[in-house]
Amino acid sequence: MSKVNVKTRATINWKEQTEKLKMKFSTLTDKDLYFEQGKMGEMLSRLQSKVGKTKHELYELITKL
């Protein structure tokens, strides 16, 4: 599989995950779920304050979607 296909699949997968997260936590916005490569910690910090879960809990939740 080429690098482009892997990146495209990862992007599609993240979009699906964001929709699931928004259904689970109605207060989340696209801005809250904005993800930049290498900055997962920043995103988890934003989510942490919105949903009242630890970064570890959020990471586990996201990986299980």
N, C-alpha and C positions, 0 to 999 in steps of 0.2 A: 504494500500500500504506500502511495506517495505521501510526502510531507503535507501537501495541499489537502489531500483527502483526510488525513488524520486531523488536521487543524479544522477543517470543515465539520467533521463529525463531532469534534469537541465543542465547537460553537453551537451546533444544533442540540447536542446533549445539554449544554448549559442553559439554552433557551427553554428546553423542556423542564429542566430542574427549577428554573426561576418561576415558571408558571405553577408548578406544584407547590413551591414555597409560598407564593402569593395566595394560593387557595388555602393553605394551612394557616398562614398568618396574614390576615386581610389588611393589616396596617403597612405591609411592605410595599415599596414602590420600585419602579425600574431603577431609579437613582440609587436606592439602597442596595440593590442587587447588581450594580455595575461592577464588573470584574475586569481587572487588568492583570495580564500575565505577571507573575512574581509579586503580586500585591494582595494575596489572599488574606493575610493578617489584617490589612486595612478594611477590607470588606467585612470580615468577621466581626471586627470592632463596631462597625456601623450596625450590623444586624444584632449584635449582642445588646446594644442599648435599646433597640426597637422591640425585641421579642423577649427579653429577660432571661436569656440562656447564656451559658458560658461558651467561650470559643470552642472548647472541646465538644460540648453538646451539639453545637451548630455544625461543626465539621462532621461529626458522626451522622447527624441527621441528613446533611447534604450528600454524603457518600452512599447512604442507603436509599436515596430517591431513585 
